[in-house]
């Protein structure tokens, strides 16, 4: 059942993040860098890993956030609008 929890969390979070990113214009930019949500998800994954958290829901949600960001055309960390 853990795999089912992981899969459901991944799909639900992917869809939710897609909806939010399509309907908002919030961006984190600083000194020529663009901090995308896939970067934040990767950092959160590293923290969760170091804390040895094994929740399939948390891992599925973070994977959904990261995958939604990486599938986009512009996922570079360099801010082209600077």
Backbone as JSON Lines, residues from 0, in Angstrom:
{"i":0,"aa":"X","n":[0.8,-1.21,0.0],"ca":[0.0,0.0,0.0],"c":[0.84,1.27,0.0]}
{"i":1,"aa":"X","n":[2.07,1.19,0.44],"ca":[2.9,2.38,0.44],"c":[3.14,2.89,-0.97]}
{"i":2,"aa":"X","n":[3.27,1.98,-1.92],"ca":[3.48,2.42,-3.3],"c":[2.24,3.14,-3.82]}
{"i":3,"aa":"X","n":[1.06,2.7,-3.41],"ca":[-0.18,3.37,-3.8],"c":[-0.22,4.78,-3.21]}
{"i":4,"aa":"X","n":[0.18,4.93,-1.96],"ca":[0.22,6.26,-1.33],"c":[1.2,7.16,-2.07]}
{"i":5,"aa":"X","n":[2.36,6.64,-2.39],"ca":[3.38,7.4,-3.13],"c":[2.81,7.85,-4.47]}
{"i":6,"aa":"X","n":[2.21,6.93,-5.2],"ca":[1.69,7.22,-6.54],"c":[0.58,8.26,-6.49]}
{"i":7,"aa":"X","n":[-0.34,8.1,-5.56],"ca":[-1.44,9.06,-5.43],"c":[-0.92,10.45,-5.05]}
{"i":8,"aa":"X","n":[0.02,10.5,-4.12],"ca":[0.6,11.78,-3.71],"c":[1.31,12.44,-4.89]}
{"i":9,"aa":"X","n":[2.03,11.66,-5.68],"ca":[2.73,12.2,-6.84],"c":[1.75,12.8,-7.83]}
{"i":10,"aa":"X","n":[0.71,12.08,-8.18],"ca":[-0.26,12.55,-9.17],"c":[-1.03,13.77,-8.67]}
{"i":11,"aa":"X","n":[-1.51,13.71,-7.44],"ca":[-2.28,14.83,-6.88],"c":[-1.43,16.09,-6.78]}
{"i":12,"aa":"X","n":[-0.21,15.93,-6.29],"ca":[0.66,17.09,-6.13],"c":[1.07,17.66,-7.49]}
{"i":13,"aa":"X","n":[1.39,16.8,-8.44],"ca":[1.73,17.24,-9.79],"c":[0.61,18.11,-10.35]}
{"i":14,"aa":"X","n":[-0.63,17.61,-10.26],"ca":[-1.77,18.34,-10.79],"c":[-2.0,19.66,-10.04]}
{"i":15,"aa":"X","n":[-1.87,19.64,-8.73],"ca":[-2.05,20.84,-7.92],"c":[-0.99,21.9,-8.24]}
{"i":16,"aa":"X","n":[0.26,21.48,-8.34],"ca":[1.34,22.41,-8.66],"c":[1.16,22.96,-10.07]}
{"i":17,"aa":"X","n":[0.73,22.13,-10.97],"ca":[0.48,22.6,-12.35],"c":[-0.6,23.67,-12.35]}
{"i":18,"aa":"X","n":[-1.68,23.45,-11.61],"ca":[-2.76,24.41,-11.52],"c":[-2.26,25.73,-10.93]}
{"i":19,"aa":"X","n":[-1.5,25.65,-9.85],"ca":[-1.0,26.86,-9.18],"c":[-0.03,27.63,-10.07]}
{"i":20,"aa":"X","n":[0.9,26.92,-10.69],"ca":[1.89,27.6,-11.53],"c":[1.27,28.21,-12.79]}
{"i":21,"aa":"X","n":[0.21,27.62,-13.29],"ca":[-0.46,28.16,-14.48],"c":[-1.31,29.38,-14.13]}
{"i":22,"aa":"X","n":[-1.7,29.52,-12.89],"ca":[-2.62,30.58,-12.5],"c":[-2.01,31.66,-11.61]}
{"i":23,"aa":"X","n":[-0.71,31.62,-11.39],"ca":[-0.05,32.65,-10.6],"c":[1.2,33.12,-11.33]}
{"i":24,"aa":"X","n":[1.68,34.27,-10.96],"ca":[2.89,34.82,-11.57],"c":[3.94,35.09,-10.49]}
{"i":25,"aa":"X","n":[4.07,34.21,-9.52],"ca":[5.01,34.38,-8.43],"c":[6.34,33.72,-8.8]}
{"i":26,"aa":"X","n":[7.43,34.49,-8.74],"ca":[8.75,33.97,-9.08],"c":[9.77,34.4,-8.03]}
{"i":27,"aa":"X","n":[10.7,33.52,-7.72],"ca":[11.8,33.85,-6.82],"c":[13.04,34.07,-7.66]}
{"i":28,"aa":"X","n":[13.45,35.34,-7.77],"ca":[14.62,35.68,-8.56],"c":[15.55,36.52,-7.71]}
{"i":29,"aa":"X","n":[16.86,36.26,-7.86],"ca":[17.85,37.04,-7.11],"c":[19.2,36.96,-7.81]}
{"i":30,"aa":"X","n":[19.77,38.11,-8.12],"ca":[21.13,38.23,-8.65],"c":[21.41,37.3,-9.83]}
{"i":31,"aa":"X","n":[20.51,37.28,-10.79],"ca":[20.73,36.48,-11.99],"c":[20.32,35.02,-11.87]}
{"i":32,"aa":"X","n":[19.8,34.62,-10.72],"ca":[19.35,33.24,-10.54],"c":[17.83,33.19,-10.42]}
{"i":33,"aa":"X","n":[17.28,32.15,-10.95],"ca":[15.85,31.93,-10.88],"c":[15.63,30.65,-10.09]}
{"i":34,"aa":"X","n":[15.03,30.76,-8.92],"ca":[14.81,29.6,-8.06],"c":[13.44,29.0,-8.41]}
{"i":35,"aa":"X","n":[13.46,27.93,-9.16],"ca":[12.23,27.25,-9.58],"c":[11.73,26.32,-8.48]}
{"i":36,"aa":"X","n":[10.46,25.91,-8.63],"ca":[9.9,25.01,-7.61],"c":[10.55,23.62,-7.65]}
{"i":37,"aa":"X","n":[11.11,23.22,-8.79],"ca":[11.79,21.92,-8.81],"c":[13.08,21.98,-7.99]}
{"i":38,"aa":"X","n":[13.72,23.15,-7.93],"ca":[14.92,23.3,-7.1],"c":[14.54,23.24,-5.62]}
{"i":39,"aa":"X","n":[13.47,23.93,-5.26],"ca":[13.0,23.89,-3.87],"c":[12.62,22.47,-3.46]}
{"i":40,"aa":"X","n":[11.98,21.74,-4.38],"ca":[11.61,20.36,-4.09],"c":[12.85,19.48,-3.91]}
{"i":41,"aa":"X","n":[13.87,19.7,-4.73],"ca":[15.11,18.92,-4.61],"c":[15.81,19.19,-3.28]}
{"i":42,"aa":"X","n":[15.83,20.46,-2.88],"ca":[16.43,20.81,-1.58],"c":[15.63,20.16,-0.46]}
{"i":43,"aa":"X","n":[14.31,20.24,-0.55],"ca":[13.47,19.6,0.47],"c":[13.7,18.09,0.5]}
{"i":44,"aa":"X","n":[13.89,17.48,-0.67],"ca":[14.18,16.04,-0.71],"c":[15.48,15.72,0.01]}
{"i":45,"aa":"X","n":[16.49,16.55,-0.19],"ca":[17.77,16.32,0.49],"c":[17.59,16.41,2.0]}
{"i":46,"aa":"X","n":[16.83,17.39,2.45],"ca":[16.58,17.54,3.89],"c":[15.81,16.35,4.44]}
{"i":47,"aa":"X","n":[14.76,15.94,3.73],"ca":[13.95,14.79,4.16],"c":[14.81,13.53,4.19]}
{"i":48,"aa":"X","n":[15.68,13.38,3.22],"ca":[16.58,12.22,3.18],"c":[17.53,12.22,4.37]}
{"i":49,"aa":"X","n":[18.13,13.37,4.64],"ca":[19.07,13.47,5.77],"c":[18.37,13.25,7.11]}
{"i":50,"aa":"X","n":[17.09,13.62,7.17],"ca":[16.32,13.41,8.4],"c":[15.77,11.98,8.49]}
{"i":51,"aa":"X","n":[16.05,11.18,7.45],"ca":[15.63,9.78,7.36],"c":[14.12,9.59,7.48]}
{"i":52,"aa":"X","n":[13.39,10.49,6.84],"ca":[11.93,10.38,6.8],"c":[11.55,9.47,5.65]}
{"i":53,"aa":"X","n":[10.75,8.47,5.93],"ca":[10.41,7.46,4.92],"c":[8.95,7.48,4.5]}
{"i":54,"aa":"X","n":[8.26,8.57,4.71],"ca":[6.84,8.66,4.38],"c":[6.64,8.65,2.86]}
{"i":55,"aa":"X","n":[5.9,7.67,2.34],"ca":[5.67,7.63,0.89],"c":[4.85,8.83,0.41]}
{"i":56,"aa":"X","n":[4.03,9.39,1.27],"ca":[3.22,10.56,0.87],"c":[4.13,11.78,0.69]}
{"i":57,"aa":"X","n":[5.05,11.98,1.61],"ca":[5.98,13.11,1.5],"c":[6.86,12.94,0.27]}
{"i":58,"aa":"X","n":[7.41,11.75,0.07],"ca":[8.28,11.52,-1.09],"c":[7.51,11.64,-2.41]}
{"i":59,"aa":"X","n":[6.28,11.15,-2.43],"ca":[5.46,11.27,-3.64],"c":[5.13,12.73,-3.96]}
{"i":60,"aa":"X","n":[4.81,13.5,-2.91],"ca":[4.48,14.91,-3.11],"c":[5.7,15.69,-3.62]}
{"i":61,"aa":"X","n":[6.85,15.47,-3.01],"ca":[8.06,16.17,-3.45],"c":[8.46,15.77,-4.86]}
{"i":62,"aa":"X","n":[8.28,14.51,-5.19],"ca":[8.58,14.04,-6.55],"c":[7.63,14.69,-7.56]}
{"i":63,"aa":"X","n":[6.35,14.81,-7.19],"ca":[5.37,15.46,-8.06],"c":[5.73,16.91,-8.33]}
{"i":64,"aa":"X","n":[6.15,17.63,-7.29],"ca":[6.56,19.03,-7.46],"c":[7.76,19.13,-8.38]}
{"i":65,"aa":"X","n":[8.77,18.28,-8.14],"ca":[9.99,18.32,-8.95],"c":[9.71,17.97,-10.41]}
{"i":66,"aa":"X","n":[8.94,16.93,-10.65],"ca":[8.66,16.51,-12.02],"c":[7.84,17.55,-12.78]}
{"i":67,"aa":"X","n":[6.91,18.19,-12.1],"ca":[6.11,19.22,-12.76],"c":[7.0,20.38,-13.22]}
{"i":68,"aa":"X","n":[7.97,20.74,-12.42],"ca":[8.87,21.82,-12.79],"c":[9.85,21.43,-13.89]}
{"i":69,"aa":"X","n":[10.33,20.21,-13.85],"ca":[11.32,19.78,-14.84],"c":[10.73,19.55,-16.23]}
{"i":70,"aa":"X","n":[9.44,19.34,-16.32],"ca":[8.81,19.1,-17.62],"c":[8.6,20.39,-18.4]}
{"i":71,"aa":"X","n":[8.8,21.52,-17.76],"ca":[8.58,22.81,-18.42],"c":[9.72,23.15,-19.37]}
{"i":72,"aa":"X","n":[9.42,24.01,-20.33],"ca":[10.41,24.4,-21.34],"c":[11.56,25.19,-20.72]}
{"i":73,"aa":"X","n":[11.27,26.11,-19.82],"ca":[12.3,26.95,-19.22],"c":[12.52,26.53,-17.77]}
{"i":74,"aa":"X","n":[13.46,25.64,-17.53],"ca":[13.73,25.2,-16.16],"c":[15.16,25.53,-15.73]}
{"i":75,"aa":"X","n":[15.83,26.38,-16.48],"ca":[17.2,26.78,-16.14],"c":[17.22,27.63,-14.88]}
{"i":76,"aa":"X","n":[18.34,27.57,-14.16],"ca":[18.47,28.39,-12.95],"c":[18.98,29.78,-13.28]}
{"i":77,"aa":"X","n":[19.46,30.0,-14.49],"ca":[19.89,31.34,-14.91],"c":[18.65,32.15,-15.29]}
{"i":78,"aa":"X","n":[18.58,33.35,-14.78],"ca":[17.47,34.23,-15.06],"c":[17.73,34.97,-16.37]}
{"i":79,"aa":"X","n":[17.01,34.62,-17.41],"ca":[17.23,35.24,-18.71],"c":[16.65,36.66,-18.78]}
{"i":80,"aa":"X","n":[15.86,37.05,-17.8],"ca":[15.25,38.38,-17.8],"c":[16.06,39.4,-17.03]}
{"i":81,"aa":"X","n":[17.25,39.04,-16.56],"ca":[18.07,39.98,-15.82],"c":[18.89,40.83,-16.77]}
